[in-house]
Amino acid sequence: MDTHYHYATVTHAINALREKGFTEDFNLEENCIASKPGKFTHEEFEITEVYRYEGDSDPADEATVYGIISSTGVKGVLVTGYGMSSDAVSTAILKKLTFKP
């Protein structure tokens, strides 16, 4: 997994990932990440790129952009914000999405 910090905004990071073929929009669900092509457990996807952003004055402005590839080759983007709810997301998914500098 590559960690990058060089895009100025979340929008720039998403657009760059789209240009690299990360076309699906992933969303967090209880025990998986999901997109139109399907649902994937923590064992069925890899995070290949991570971009983390923190607001200058407001911690609520924090966001992380993930470039994700599923085991079936689906490439997409997942954006998580501040206060990602662990109630609705499995521990295994949260562990995989934890930012590690």
DOSEDO-875744 format. One record per atom (N, C-alpha, C, CB): residue number from 1; residue in one letter; atom name; z, y, x. Coordinates in nm, 2 decimals. Each point is the difference from the previous one (the first is absolute). Glycine has a CB too. Example, Ala and Ser with C-alpha at 12.3 -4.5 7.8 and 13.67 -1.06 7.14 Angstrom:
// DOSEDO-875744
kollum 1; donu a; tinu N; Z 0.78; Y -0.57; X 1.32
kollum 1; donu a; tinu CA; Z 0.00; Y 0.12; X -0.09
kollum 1; donu a; tinu C; Z 0.00; Y 0.12; X 0.09
kollum 1; donu a; tinu CB; Z 0.12; Y -0.12; X -0.19
kollum 2; donu s; tinu N; Z -0.19; Y 0.23; X 0.15
kollum 2; donu s; tinu CA; Z 0.00; Y 0.11; X 0.09
kollum 2; donu s; tinu C; Z 0.08; Y 0.11; X -0.08
kollum 2; donu s; tinu CB; Z -0.22; Y -0.06; X 0.12
***
This chain:
// DOSEDO-875744
kollum 1; donu m; tinu N; Z 0.00; Y -0.12; X 0.09
kollum 1; donu m; tinu CA; Z 0.00; Y 0.12; X -0.09
kollum 1; donu m; tinu C; Z 0.00; Y 0.12; X 0.09
kollum 1; donu m; tinu CB; Z 0.12; Y -0.12; X -0.19
kollum 2; donu d; tinu N; Z -0.21; Y 0.22; X 0.16
kollum 2; donu d; tinu CA; Z 0.00; Y 0.12; X 0.07
kollum 2; donu d; tinu C; Z 0.08; Y 0.11; X -0.08
kollum 2; donu d; tinu CB; Z -0.23; Y -0.06; X 0.10
kollum 3; donu t; tinu N; Z 0.30; Y 0.14; X -0.03
kollum 3; donu t; tinu CA; Z 0.07; Y 0.11; X -0.06
kollum 3; donu t; tinu C; Z -0.06; Y 0.13; X 0.05
kollum 3; donu t; tinu CB; Z 0.22; Y -0.14; X -0.02
kollum 4; donu h; tinu N; Z -0.26; Y 0.22; X -0.07
kollum 4; donu h; tinu CA; Z -0.07; Y 0.13; X 0.03
kollum 4; donu h; tinu C; Z 0.07; Y 0.11; X -0.06
kollum 4; donu h; tinu CB; Z -0.22; Y -0.12; X 0.02
kollum 5; donu y; tinu N; Z 0.21; Y 0.24; X 0.05
kollum 5; donu y; tinu CA; Z 0.07; Y 0.12; X -0.05
kollum 5; donu y; tinu C; Z -0.10; Y 0.12; X 0.00
kollum 5; donu y; tinu CB; Z 0.22; Y -0.09; X 0.08
kollum 6; donu h; tinu N; Z -0.35; Y 0.06; X -0.06
kollum 6; donu h; tinu CA; Z -0.09; Y 0.11; X 0.03
kollum 6; donu h; tinu C; Z -0.07; Y 0.07; X -0.12
kollum 6; donu h; tinu CB; Z -0.02; Y -0.11; X 0.21
kollum 7; donu y; tinu N; Z 0.04; Y 0.06; X -0.33
kollum 7; donu y; tinu CA; Z -0.06; Y 0.07; X -0.12
kollum 7; donu y; tinu C; Z 0.10; Y 0.11; X -0.05
kollum 7; donu y; tinu CB; Z -0.14; Y -0.21; X -0.06
kollum 8; donu a; tinu N; Z 0.09; Y 0.32; X 0.03
kollum 8; donu a; tinu CA; Z 0.08; Y 0.12; X -0.04
kollum 8; donu a; tinu C; Z 0.07; Y -0.02; X -0.13
kollum 8; donu a; tinu CB; Z -0.15; Y 0.14; X 0.13
kollum 9; donu t; tinu N; Z 0.08; Y -0.21; X -0.22
kollum 9; donu t; tinu CA; Z 0.06; Y -0.02; X -0.14
kollum 9; donu t; tinu C; Z -0.03; Y -0.14; X -0.05
kollum 9; donu t; tinu CB; Z -0.04; Y 0.25; X -0.05
kollum 10; donu v; tinu N; Z 0.11; Y -0.28; X -0.06
kollum 10; donu v; tinu CA; Z -0.01; Y -0.13; X -0.06
kollum 10; donu v; tinu C; Z -0.15; Y -0.02; X -0.05
kollum 10; donu v; tinu CB; Z 0.24; Y 0.00; X -0.07
kollum 11; donu t; tinu N; Z -0.30; Y 0.11; X 0.02
kollum 11; donu t; tinu CA; Z -0.13; Y 0.00; X -0.05
kollum 11; donu t; tinu C; Z -0.10; Y -0.04; X 0.11
kollum 11; donu t; tinu CB; Z 0.06; Y 0.17; X -0.18
kollum 12; donu h; tinu N; Z -0.04; Y -0.10; X 0.30
kollum 12; donu h; tinu CA; Z -0.09; Y -0.03; X 0.11
kollum 12; donu h; tinu C; Z 0.01; Y -0.15; X 0.04
kollum 12; donu h; tinu CB; Z 0.03; Y 0.24; X 0.08
kollum 13; donu a; tinu N; Z 0.09; Y -0.29; X -0.08
kollum 13; donu a; tinu CA; Z 0.02; Y -0.14; X 0.04
kollum 13; donu a; tinu C; Z -0.07; Y -0.10; X -0.10
kollum 13; donu a; tinu CB; Z 0.22; Y 0.06; X 0.11
kollum 14; donu i; tinu N; Z -0.20; Y -0.03; X -0.24
kollum 14; donu i; tinu CA; Z -0.07; Y -0.08; X -0.10
kollum 14; donu i; tinu C; Z -0.15; Y 0.00; X 0.01
kollum 14; donu i; tinu CB; Z 0.20; Y 0.04; X -0.15
kollum 15; donu n; tinu N; Z -0.25; Y 0.08; X 0.17
kollum 15; donu n; tinu CA; Z -0.15; Y 0.02; X 0.02
kollum 15; donu n; tinu C; Z -0.05; Y -0.07; X 0.12
kollum 15; donu n; tinu CB; Z 0.02; Y 0.22; X -0.11
kollum 16; donu a; tinu N; Z 0.06; Y -0.22; X 0.22
kollum 16; donu a; tinu CA; Z -0.04; Y -0.07; X 0.12
kollum 16; donu a; tinu C; Z 0.00; Y -0.15; X -0.02
kollum 16; donu a; tinu CB; Z 0.09; Y 0.18; X 0.14
kollum 17; donu l; tinu N; Z 0.01; Y -0.23; X -0.21
kollum 17; donu l; tinu CA; Z 0.00; Y -0.14; X -0.03
kollum 17; donu l; tinu C; Z -0.11; Y -0.04; X -0.09
kollum 17; donu l; tinu CB; Z 0.25; Y 0.00; X 0.02
kollum 18; donu r; tinu N; Z -0.29; Y 0.08; X -0.12
kollum 18; donu r; tinu CA; Z -0.11; Y -0.03; X -0.09
kollum 18; donu r; tinu C; Z -0.13; Y -0.01; X 0.08
kollum 18; donu r; tinu CB; Z 0.12; Y 0.12; X -0.19
kollum 19; donu e; tinu N; Z -0.14; Y -0.03; X 0.29
kollum 19; donu e; tinu CA; Z -0.11; Y -0.01; X 0.09
kollum 19; donu e; tinu C; Z -0.01; Y -0.13; X 0.08
kollum 19; donu e; tinu CB; Z 0.00; Y 0.25; X 0.01
kollum 20; donu k; tinu N; Z 0.12; Y -0.31; X 0.02
kollum 20; donu k; tinu CA; Z 0.01; Y -0.12; X 0.07
kollum 20; donu k; tinu C; Z -0.01; Y -0.13; X -0.09
kollum 20; donu k; tinu CB; Z 0.14; Y 0.12; X 0.17
kollum 21; donu g; tinu N; Z -0.17; Y -0.09; X -0.30
kollum 21; donu g; tinu CA; Z -0.02; Y -0.11; X -0.09
kollum 21; donu g; tinu C; Z 0.12; Y -0.05; X -0.08
kollum 21; donu g; tinu CB; Z -0.17; Y -0.07; X 0.15
kollum 22; donu f; tinu N; Z 0.28; Y 0.15; X -0.14
kollum 22; donu f; tinu CA; Z 0.12; Y -0.03; X -0.08
kollum 22; donu f; tinu C; Z -0.02; Y 0.07; X -0.14
kollum 22; donu f; tinu CB; Z 0.15; Y -0.01; X 0.21
kollum 23; donu t; tinu N; Z -0.22; Y -0.06; X -0.30
kollum 23; donu t; tinu CA; Z -0.05; Y 0.06; X -0.12
kollum 23; donu t; tinu C; Z 0.09; Y -0.03; X -0.12
kollum 23; donu t; tinu CB; Z -0.22; Y -0.02; X 0.09
kollum 24; donu e; tinu N; Z 0.30; Y -0.08; X -0.09
kollum 24; donu e; tinu CA; Z 0.09; Y -0.03; X -0.12
kollum 24; donu e; tinu C; Z 0.12; Y 0.08; X 0.01
kollum 24; donu e; tinu CB; Z -0.09; Y -0.23; X -0.01
kollum 25; donu d; tinu N; Z 0.15; Y 0.25; X -0.11
kollum 25; donu d; tinu CA; Z 0.13; Y 0.07; X -0.01
kollum 25; donu d; tinu C; Z 0.10; Y -0.11; X -0.03
kollum 25; donu d; tinu CB; Z -0.10; Y 0.22; X -0.09
kollum 26; donu f; tinu N; Z 0.19; Y -0.24; X 0.18
kollum 26; donu f; tinu CA; Z 0.11; Y -0.10; X -0.02
kollum 26; donu f; tinu C; Z 0.12; Y 0.07; X -0.07
kollum 26; donu f; tinu CB; Z -0.08; Y -0.13; X 0.20
kollum 27; donu n; tinu N; Z 0.15; Y 0.06; X -0.28
kollum 27; donu n; tinu CA; Z 0.12; Y 0.05; X -0.06
kollum 27; donu n; tinu C; Z 0.11; Y -0.11; X 0.02
kollum 27; donu n; tinu CB; Z -0.13; Y 0.14; X -0.18
kollum 28; donu l; tinu N; Z 0.26; Y -0.09; X 0.18
kollum 28; donu l; tinu CA; Z 0.11; Y -0.09; X 0.02
kollum 28; donu l; tinu C; Z 0.03; Y -0.06; X -0.14
kollum 28; donu l; tinu CB; Z 0.09; Y 0.13; X 0.20
kollum 29; donu e; tinu N; Z -0.06; Y -0.26; X -0.20
kollum 29; donu e; tinu CA; Z 0.05; Y -0.07; X -0.12
kollum 29; donu e; tinu C; Z 0.12; Y -0.08; X 0.04
kollum 29; donu e; tinu CB; Z -0.23; Y -0.01; X -0.11
kollum 30; donu e; tinu N; Z 0.29; Y -0.05; X 0.02
kollum 30; donu e; tinu CA; Z 0.13; Y -0.07; X 0.03
kollum 30; donu e; tinu C; Z 0.00; Y -0.09; X 0.12
kollum 30; donu e; tinu CB; Z 0.04; Y 0.01; X -0.24
kollum 31; donu n; tinu N; Z -0.13; Y -0.10; X 0.25
kollum 31; donu n; tinu CA; Z 0.00; Y -0.10; X 0.11
kollum 31; donu n; tinu C; Z -0.13; Y 0.00; X 0.07
kollum 31; donu n; tinu CB; Z 0.15; Y -0.14; X -0.13
kollum 32; donu c; tinu N; Z -0.23; Y 0.25; X 0.12
kollum 32; donu c; tinu CA; Z -0.13; Y 0.01; X 0.07
kollum 32; donu c; tinu C; Z -0.05; Y 0.14; X 0.01
kollum 32; donu c; tinu CB; Z -0.05; Y -0.23; X -0.09
kollum 33; donu i; tinu N; Z -0.07; Y 0.24; X 0.15
kollum 33; donu i; tinu CA; Z -0.08; Y 0.12; X -0.01
kollum 33; donu i; tinu C; Z -0.12; Y -0.04; X -0.08
kollum 33; donu i; tinu CB; Z 0.08; Y 0.10; X 0.22
kollum 34; donu a; tinu N; Z -0.13; Y 0.00; X -0.30
kollum 34; donu a; tinu CA; Z -0.11; Y -0.04; X -0.09
kollum 34; donu a; tinu C; Z -0.11; Y 0.11; X 0.00
kollum 34; donu a; tinu CB; Z 0.17; Y -0.12; X -0.15
kollum 35; donu s; tinu N; Z -0.29; Y 0.07; X 0.13
kollum 35; donu s; tinu CA; Z -0.12; Y 0.08; X -0.02
kollum 35; donu s; tinu C; Z -0.09; Y -0.06; X -0.10
kollum 35; donu s; tinu CB; Z 0.02; Y 0.09; X 0.24
kollum 36; donu k; tinu N; Z -0.13; Y -0.03; X -0.27
kollum 36; donu k; tinu CA; Z -0.09; Y -0.06; X -0.10
kollum 36; donu k; tinu C; Z -0.04; Y -0.14; X 0.04
kollum 36; donu k; tinu CB; Z -0.09; Y 0.23; X -0.05
kollum 37; donu p; tinu N; Z 0.06; Y -0.26; X 0.18
kollum 37; donu p; tinu CA; Z -0.04; Y -0.14; X 0.04
kollum 37; donu p; tinu C; Z 0.11; Y -0.10; X -0.02
kollum 37; donu p; tinu CB; Z -0.17; Y 0.10; X 0.16
kollum 38; donu g; tinu N; Z 0.29; Y -0.06; X -0.16
kollum 38; donu g; tinu CA; Z 0.11; Y -0.10; X -0.02
kollum 38; donu g; tinu C; Z 0.13; Y 0.04; X 0.05
kollum 38; donu g; tinu CB; Z -0.17; Y -0.17; X 0.03
kollum 39; donu k; tinu N; Z 0.27; Y 0.08; X -0.03
kollum 39; donu k; tinu CA; Z 0.13; Y 0.02; X 0.05
kollum 39; donu k; tinu C; Z 0.03; Y -0.08; X 0.13
kollum 39; donu k; tinu CB; Z 0.08; Y 0.05; X -0.24
kollum 40; donu f; tinu N; Z 0.00; Y 0.01; X 0.33
kollum 40; donu f; tinu CA; Z 0.02; Y -0.06; X 0.13
kollum 40; donu f; tinu C; Z 0.15; Y 0.00; X 0.03
kollum 40; donu f; tinu CB; Z -0.23; Y 0.06; X 0.08
kollum 41; donu t; tinu N; Z 0.28; Y -0.18; X -0.04
kollum 41; donu t; tinu CA; Z 0.14; Y 0.00; X 0.04
kollum 41; donu t; tinu C; Z 0.01; Y 0.05; X 0.15
kollum 41; donu t; tinu CB; Z 0.04; Y -0.20; X -0.16
kollum 42; donu h; tinu N; Z 0.08; Y 0.20; X 0.21
kollum 42; donu h; tinu CA; Z 0.02; Y 0.05; X 0.14
kollum 42; donu h; tinu C; Z -0.07; Y -0.08; X 0.10
kollum 42; donu h; tinu CB; Z 0.22; Y 0.09; X -0.07
kollum 43; donu e; tinu N; Z -0.25; Y -0.22; X 0.04
kollum 43; donu e; tinu CA; Z -0.06; Y -0.09; X 0.09
kollum 43; donu e; tinu C; Z -0.15; Y 0.01; X 0.00
kollum 43; donu e; tinu CB; Z 0.19; Y -0.15; X -0.03
kollum 44; donu e; tinu N; Z -0.25; Y 0.22; X -0.08
kollum 44; donu e; tinu CA; Z -0.14; Y 0.01; X -0.02
kollum 44; donu e; tinu C; Z -0.06; Y 0.13; X 0.04
kollum 44; donu e; tinu CB; Z 0.03; Y -0.16; X -0.18
kollum 45; donu f; tinu N; Z 0.04; Y 0.25; X 0.26
kollum 45; donu f; tinu CA; Z -0.06; Y 0.12; X 0.05
kollum 45; donu f; tinu C; Z 0.06; Y 0.04; X 0.13
kollum 45; donu f; tinu CB; Z -0.05; Y 0.07; X -0.24
kollum 46; donu e; tinu N; Z -0.03; Y 0.01; X 0.31
kollum 46; donu e; tinu CA; Z 0.04; Y 0.06; X 0.13
kollum 46; donu e; tinu C; Z -0.01; Y 0.15; X -0.01
kollum 46; donu e; tinu CB; Z -0.07; Y -0.21; X 0.13
kollum 47; donu i; tinu N; Z 0.16; Y 0.28; X -0.07
kollum 47; donu i; tinu CA; Z -0.01; Y 0.14; X 0.01
kollum 47; donu i; tinu C; Z -0.06; Y 0.03; X 0.14
kollum 47; donu i; tinu CB; Z 0.21; Y 0.04; X -0.15
kollum 48; donu t; tinu N; Z -0.33; Y 0.03; X 0.15
kollum 48; donu t; tinu CA; Z -0.07; Y 0.02; X 0.12
kollum 48; donu t; tinu C; Z 0.01; Y 0.15; X 0.05
kollum 48; donu t; tinu CB; Z -0.16; Y -0.18; X -0.07
kollum 49; donu e; tinu N; Z 0.20; Y 0.27; X -0.02
kollum 49; donu e; tinu CA; Z 0.02; Y 0.14; X 0.04
kollum 49; donu e; tinu C; Z 0.11; Y 0.06; X -0.08
kollum 49; donu e; tinu CB; Z -0.24; Y 0.02; X 0.06
kollum 50; donu v; tinu N; Z 0.32; Y 0.07; X 0.00
kollum 50; donu v; tinu CA; Z 0.11; Y 0.06; X -0.06
kollum 50; donu v; tinu C; Z 0.00; Y 0.15; X 0.04
kollum 50; donu v; tinu CB; Z 0.14; Y -0.21; X -0.01
kollum 51; donu y; tinu N; Z -0.13; Y 0.30; X -0.09
kollum 51; donu y; tinu CA; Z 0.01; Y 0.14; X 0.02
kollum 51; donu y; tinu C; Z 0.12; Y 0.05; X -0.08
kollum 51; donu y; tinu CB; Z -0.25; Y 0.03; X 0.04
kollum 52; donu r; tinu N; Z 0.34; Y 0.03; X 0.03
kollum 52; donu r; tinu CA; Z 0.13; Y 0.05; X -0.06
kollum 52; donu r; tinu C; Z 0.00; Y 0.15; X 0.00
kollum 52; donu r; tinu CB; Z 0.12; Y -0.21; X 0.07
kollum 53; donu y; tinu N; Z -0.07; Y 0.27; X -0.18
kollum 53; donu y; tinu CA; Z 0.00; Y 0.14; X -0.01
kollum 53; donu y; tinu C; Z 0.14; Y 0.04; X -0.06
kollum 53; donu y; tinu CB; Z -0.25; Y 0.02; X -0.04
kollum 54; donu e; tinu N; Z 0.31; Y 0.09; X 0.10
kollum 54; donu e; tinu CA; Z 0.12; Y 0.05; X -0.05
kollum 54; donu e; tinu C; Z -0.01; Y 0.15; X -0.03
kollum 54; donu e; tinu CB; Z 0.13; Y -0.17; X 0.14
kollum 55; donu g; tinu N; Z -0.08; Y 0.21; X -0.25
kollum 55; donu g; tinu CA; Z -0.01; Y 0.14; X -0.04
kollum 55; donu g; tinu C; Z 0.08; Y 0.09; X 0.10
kollum 55; donu g; tinu CB; Z -0.03; Y -0.07; X -0.24
kollum 56; donu d; tinu N; Z -0.01; Y 0.19; X 0.26
kollum 56; donu d; tinu CA; Z 0.07; Y 0.09; X 0.09
kollum 56; donu d; tinu C; Z 0.14; Y 0.03; X -0.05
kollum 56; donu d; tinu CB; Z -0.22; Y 0.10; X 0.06
kollum 57; donu s; tinu N; Z 0.23; Y -0.07; X -0.19
kollum 57; donu s; tinu CA; Z 0.14; Y 0.04; X -0.05
kollum 57; donu s; tinu C; Z 0.05; Y -0.09; X -0.11
kollum 57; donu s; tinu CB; Z -0.06; Y 0.23; X 0.07
kollum 58; donu d; tinu N; Z -0.02; Y -0.32; X -0.13
kollum 58; donu d; tinu CA; Z 0.04; Y -0.07; X -0.11
kollum 58; donu d; tinu C; Z -0.02; Y -0.15; X 0.03
kollum 58; donu d; tinu CB; Z -0.05; Y 0.19; X -0.16
kollum 59; donu p; tinu N; Z 0.16; Y -0.27; X 0.17
kollum 59; donu p; tinu CA; Z -0.01; Y -0.15; X 0.02
kollum 59; donu p; tinu C; Z -0.08; Y -0.07; X -0.10
kollum 59; donu p; tinu CB; Z 0.21; Y 0.01; X 0.11
kollum 60; donu a; tinu N; Z -0.22; Y 0.05; X -0.23
kollum 60; donu a; tinu CA; Z -0.08; Y -0.06; X -0.11
kollum 60; donu a; tinu C; Z -0.15; Y 0.00; X 0.03
kollum 60; donu a; tinu CB; Z 0.18; Y 0.07; X -0.16
kollum 61; donu d; tinu N; Z -0.22; Y 0.01; X 0.26
kollum 61; donu d; tinu CA; Z -0.14; Y 0.01; X 0.04
kollum 61; donu d; tinu C; Z -0.04; Y -0.11; X 0.09
kollum 61; donu d; tinu CB; Z 0.01; Y 0.24; X -0.02
kollum 62; donu e; tinu N; Z 0.08; Y -0.34; X 0.05
kollum 62; donu e; tinu CA; Z -0.03; Y -0.11; X 0.09
kollum 62; donu e; tinu C; Z -0.10; Y -0.09; X -0.07
kollum 62; donu e; tinu CB; Z 0.22; Y 0.02; X 0.11
kollum 63; donu a; tinu N; Z -0.32; Y -0.07; X -0.03
kollum 63; donu a; tinu CA; Z -0.10; Y -0.10; X -0.05
kollum 63; donu a; tinu C; Z -0.04; Y -0.09; X 0.12
kollum 63; donu a; tinu CB; Z -0.08; Y 0.16; X -0.19
kollum 64; donu t; tinu N; Z 0.04; Y -0.28; X 0.16
kollum 64; donu t; tinu CA; Z -0.06; Y -0.09; X 0.09
kollum 64; donu t; tinu C; Z -0.13; Y -0.05; X -0.05
kollum 64; donu t; tinu CB; Z 0.23; Y -0.06; X 0.09
kollum 65; donu v; tinu N; Z -0.33; Y 0.06; X -0.01
kollum 65; donu v; tinu CA; Z -0.13; Y -0.05; X -0.04
kollum 65; donu v; tinu C; Z -0.03; Y -0.13; X 0.08
kollum 65; donu v; tinu CB; Z -0.09; Y 0.24; X -0.06
kollum 66; donu y; tinu N; Z 0.06; Y -0.35; X -0.01
kollum 66; donu y; tinu CA; Z -0.03; Y -0.12; X 0.07
kollum 66; donu y; tinu C; Z -0.14; Y -0.04; X -0.02
kollum 66; donu y; tinu CB; Z 0.24; Y -0.07; X -0.04
kollum 67; donu g; tinu N; Z -0.30; Y 0.02; X 0.14
kollum 67; donu g; tinu CA; Z -0.13; Y -0.07; X 0.00
kollum 67; donu g; tinu C; Z 0.02; Y -0.15; X -0.01
kollum 67; donu g; tinu CB; Z -0.12; Y 0.19; X 0.13
kollum 68; donu i; tinu N; Z 0.08; Y -0.26; X -0.23
kollum 68; donu i; tinu CA; Z 0.04; Y -0.13; X -0.03
kollum 68; donu i; tinu C; Z -0.13; Y -0.09; X -0.01
kollum 68; donu i; tinu CB; Z 0.22; Y 0.07; X -0.11
kollum 69; donu i; tinu N; Z -0.21; Y -0.19; X 0.17
kollum 69; donu i; tinu CA; Z -0.11; Y -0.10; X -0.02
kollum 69; donu i; tinu C; Z 0.07; Y -0.13; X -0.06
kollum 69; donu i; tinu CB; Z -0.15; Y 0.11; X 0.19
kollum 70; donu s; tinu N; Z 0.09; Y -0.16; X -0.30
kollum 70; donu s; tinu CA; Z 0.05; Y -0.12; X -0.06
kollum 70; donu s; tinu C; Z -0.05; Y -0.12; X 0.08
kollum 70; donu s; tinu CB; Z 0.02; Y 0.11; X -0.23
kollum 71; donu s; tinu N; Z 0.03; Y -0.23; X 0.20
kollum 71; donu s; tinu CA; Z -0.04; Y -0.12; X 0.06
kollum 71; donu s; tinu C; Z -0.14; Y -0.04; X -0.05
kollum 71; donu s; tinu CB; Z 0.23; Y -0.07; X 0.03
kollum 72; donu t; tinu N; Z -0.28; Y 0.13; X -0.14
kollum 72; donu t; tinu CA; Z -0.13; Y -0.02; X -0.05
kollum 72; donu t; tinu C; Z -0.10; Y 0.10; X 0.04
kollum 72; donu t; tinu CB; Z 0.10; Y -0.11; X -0.19
kollum 73; donu g; tinu N; Z -0.05; Y 0.21; X 0.28
kollum 73; donu g; tinu CA; Z -0.09; Y 0.10; X 0.05
kollum 73; donu g; tinu C; Z -0.01; Y 0.13; X -0.08
kollum 73; donu g; tinu CB; Z -0.13; Y -0.18; X 0.08
kollum 74; donu v; tinu N; Z 0.22; Y 0.19; X -0.18
kollum 74; donu v; tinu CA; Z 0.00; Y 0.13; X -0.08
kollum 74; donu v; tinu C; Z 0.07; Y 0.11; X 0.09
kollum 74; donu v; tinu CB; Z 0.01; Y -0.13; X -0.23
kollum 75; donu k; tinu N; Z -0.08; Y 0.24; X 0.24
kollum 75; donu k; tinu CA; Z 0.06; Y 0.11; X 0.08
kollum 75; donu k; tinu C; Z 0.03; Y 0.11; X -0.09
kollum 75; donu k; tinu CB; Z -0.13; Y -0.07; X 0.21
kollum 76; donu g; tinu N; Z 0.25; Y 0.13; X -0.19
kollum 76; donu g; tinu CA; Z 0.04; Y 0.11; X -0.09
kollum 76; donu g; tinu C; Z 0.11; Y 0.08; X 0.06
kollum 76; donu g; tinu CB; Z -0.06; Y -0.14; X -0.19
kollum 77; donu v; tinu N; Z 0.11; Y 0.24; X 0.11
kollum 77; donu v; tinu CA; Z 0.10; Y 0.09; X 0.04
kollum 77; donu v; tinu C; Z 0.12; Y -0.01; X -0.09
kollum 77; donu v; tinu CB; Z -0.18; Y 0.16; X 0.09
kollum 78; donu l; tinu N; Z 0.30; Y -0.15; X -0.04
kollum 78; donu l; tinu CA; Z 0.12; Y 0.01; X -0.07
kollum 78; donu l; tinu C; Z 0.07; Y 0.12; X 0.05
kollum 78; donu l; tinu CB; Z 0.02; Y -0.25; X -0.04
kollum 79; donu v; tinu N; Z 0.02; Y 0.34; X -0.06
kollum 79; donu v; tinu CA; Z 0.08; Y 0.12; X 0.04
kollum 79; donu v; tinu C; Z 0.13; Y -0.01; X -0.07
kollum 79; donu v; tinu CB; Z -0.20; Y 0.14; X 0.02
kollum 80; donu t; tinu N; Z 0.31; Y -0.14; X 0.06
kollum 80; donu t; tinu CA; Z 0.13; Y 0.00; X -0.06
kollum 80; donu t; tinu C; Z 0.07; Y 0.13; X 0.03
kollum 80; donu t; tinu CB; Z 0.02; Y -0.25; X 0.04
kollum 81; donu g; tinu N; Z 0.06; Y 0.29; X -0.13
kollum 81; donu g; tinu CA; Z 0.07; Y 0.13; X 0.01
kollum 81; donu g; tinu C; Z 0.15; Y -0.02; X 0.03
kollum 81; donu g; tinu CB; Z -0.16; Y 0.10; X -0.16
kollum 82; donu y; tinu N; Z 0.23; Y 0.01; X 0.16
kollum 82; donu y; tinu CA; Z 0.14; Y 0.00; X 0.03
kollum 82; donu y; tinu C; Z 0.07; Y -0.08; X -0.11
kollum 82; donu y; tinu CB; Z -0.01; Y 0.22; X 0.12
kollum 83; donu g; tinu N; Z 0.11; Y -0.29; X -0.08
kollum 83; donu g; tinu CA; Z 0.08; Y -0.07; X -0.10
kollum 83; donu g; tinu C; Z -0.06; Y -0.12; X -0.07
kollum 83; donu g; tinu CB; Z 0.11; Y 0.21; X -0.04
kollum 84; donu m; tinu N; Z -0.20; Y -0.28; X 0.12
kollum 84; donu m; tinu CA; Z -0.06; Y -0.12; X -0.05
kollum 84; donu m; tinu C; Z 0.10; Y -0.09; X -0.06
kollum 84; donu m; tinu CB; Z -0.18; Y 0.01; X 0.17
kollum 85; donu s; tinu N; Z 0.17; Y -0.05; X -0.30
kollum 85; donu s; tinu CA; Z 0.10; Y -0.07; X -0.07
kollum 85; donu s; tinu C; Z 0.01; Y -0.15; X 0.04
kollum 85; donu s; tinu CB; Z -0.03; Y 0.16; X -0.19
kollum 86; donu s; tinu N; Z 0.14; Y -0.20; X 0.24
kollum 86; donu s; tinu CA; Z 0.01; Y -0.14; X 0.04
kollum 86; donu s; tinu C; Z 0.03; Y -0.09; X -0.12
kollum 86; donu s; tinu CB; Z 0.09; Y 0.07; X 0.22
kollum 87; donu d; tinu N; Z -0.05; Y 0.00; X -0.34
kollum 87; donu d; tinu CA; Z 0.02; Y -0.08; X -0.12
kollum 87; donu d; tinu C; Z -0.12; Y -0.07; X -0.05
kollum 87; donu d; tinu CB; Z 0.18; Y 0.16; X -0.06
kollum 88; donu a; tinu N; Z -0.30; Y -0.10; X 0.08
kollum 88; donu a; tinu CA; Z -0.12; Y -0.05; X -0.06
kollum 88; donu a; tinu C; Z -0.09; Y -0.07; X 0.11
kollum 88; donu a; tinu CB; Z 0.01; Y 0.18; X -0.17
kollum 89; donu v; tinu N; Z 0.04; Y -0.18; X 0.29
kollum 89; donu v; tinu CA; Z -0.08; Y -0.06; X 0.11
kollum 89; donu v; tinu C; Z 0.08; Y -0.11; X 0.07
kollum 89; donu v; tinu CB; Z -0.13; Y 0.22; X 0.03
kollum 90; donu s; tinu N; Z 0.06; Y -0.33; X 0.00
kollum 90; donu s; tinu CA; Z 0.08; Y -0.11; X 0.06
kollum 90; donu s; tinu C; Z 0.04; Y 0.04; X 0.14
kollum 90; donu s; tinu CB; Z -0.13; Y -0.17; X -0.13
kollum 91; donu t; tinu N; Z 0.23; Y 0.11; X 0.18
kollum 91; donu t; tinu CA; Z 0.06; Y 0.02; X 0.13
kollum 91; donu t; tinu C; Z -0.11; Y -0.03; X 0.11
kollum 91; donu t; tinu CB; Z 0.23; Y -0.05; X -0.08
kollum 92; donu a; tinu N; Z -0.31; Y -0.05; X 0.06
kollum 92; donu a; tinu CA; Z -0.10; Y -0.04; X 0.10
kollum 92; donu a; tinu C; Z -0.10; Y 0.11; X 0.01
kollum 92; donu a; tinu CB; Z 0.04; Y -0.24; X -0.05
kollum 93; donu i; tinu N; Z -0.09; Y 0.30; X -0.06
kollum 93; donu i; tinu CA; Z -0.09; Y 0.10; X 0.01
kollum 93; donu i; tinu C; Z 0.06; Y 0.13; X 0.06
kollum 93; donu i; tinu CB; Z -0.11; Y -0.09; X -0.21
kollum 94; donu l; tinu N; Z 0.23; Y 0.12; X 0.18
kollum 94; donu l; tinu CA; Z 0.06; Y 0.12; X 0.06
kollum 94; donu l; tinu C; Z 0.02; Y -0.02; X 0.15
kollum 94; donu l; tinu CB; Z 0.12; Y 0.04; X -0.22
kollum 95; donu k; tinu N; Z -0.08; Y -0.16; X 0.26
kollum 95; donu k; tinu CA; Z 0.01; Y -0.02; X 0.14
kollum 95; donu k; tinu C; Z -0.13; Y 0.02; X 0.08
kollum 95; donu k; tinu CB; Z 0.19; Y -0.17; X -0.06
kollum 96; donu k; tinu N; Z -0.30; Y 0.12; X 0.00
kollum 96; donu k; tinu CA; Z -0.13; Y 0.02; X 0.06
kollum 96; donu k; tinu C; Z -0.04; Y 0.14; X 0.01
kollum 96; donu k; tinu CB; Z -0.06; Y -0.23; X -0.08
kollum 97; donu l; tinu N; Z 0.10; Y 0.31; X -0.02
kollum 97; donu l; tinu CA; Z -0.04; Y 0.14; X -0.01
kollum 97; donu l; tinu C; Z 0.09; Y 0.09; X 0.08
kollum 97; donu l; tinu CB; Z -0.10; Y -0.05; X -0.22
kollum 98; donu t; tinu N; Z 0.21; Y 0.00; X 0.27
kollum 98; donu t; tinu CA; Z 0.10; Y 0.09; X 0.07
kollum 98; donu t; tinu C; Z -0.07; Y 0.05; X 0.13
kollum 98; donu t; tinu CB; Z 0.20; Y -0.13; X -0.09
kollum 99; donu f; tinu N; Z -0.19; Y 0.26; X 0.10
kollum 99; donu f; tinu CA; Z -0.06; Y 0.07; X 0.12
kollum 99; donu f; tinu C; Z 0.08; Y -0.03; X 0.12
kollum 99; donu f; tinu CB; Z -0.08; Y 0.18; X -0.15
kollum 100; donu k; tinu N; Z 0.01; Y -0.23; X 0.25
kollum 100; donu k; tinu CA; Z 0.07; Y -0.03; X 0.13
kollum 100; donu k; tinu C; Z -0.07; Y 0.08; X 0.11
kollum 100; donu k; tinu CB; Z 0.07; Y -0.23; X -0.08
kollum 101; donu p; tinu N; Z -0.02; Y 0.34; X 0.13
kollum 101; donu p; tinu CA; Z -0.07; Y 0.07; X 0.11
kollum 101; donu p; tinu C; Z -0.01; Y -0.07; X 0.13
kollum 101; donu p; tinu CB; Z 0.09; Y 0.20; X -0.10
***
